[in-house]
Amino acid sequence: MKNKLYTTTEERLLVKMINDHLGSTGHVQWRNMETIPGRDTKSMQNHWQGIKKDYRYNGNRYILRGSTLFDAPRVYKKKDKPKTTPVNKRVKVSRSFFWGAVKVTRYE
């Protein structure tokens, strides 16, 4: 198995093979697909998940985005996650009977 990045020729071949092995619902039939020489099926699946965002599905096949005049390449923005502040709660521990074997912790 190759331990290198995919070349542009391999990427084109992968997309062509995916377009040839699409099911009726648009899902890729990986079990029916032959592997690229030197690549594993799992490697091809992982690489496809990485480059899939660069392609759009037109209902019949995957086409490279930006290949027509009206398609613009995608620009992804980082989403800021809201910061959560920790809530200070008082912990109240009470012991139950059974000789103190069971503890109940309650937050107020």
ABEGO torsion letter per residue (X at the ends): XBABBBBAAAAAAAAAAAAAABBAAGBBBAAABBBBBGBBAAAAAAAAAAAAAABBBAGABBBBBGABAABBBBBBBBBBBBBBBBBBBBBBBBBBBGGGABBBBBBX
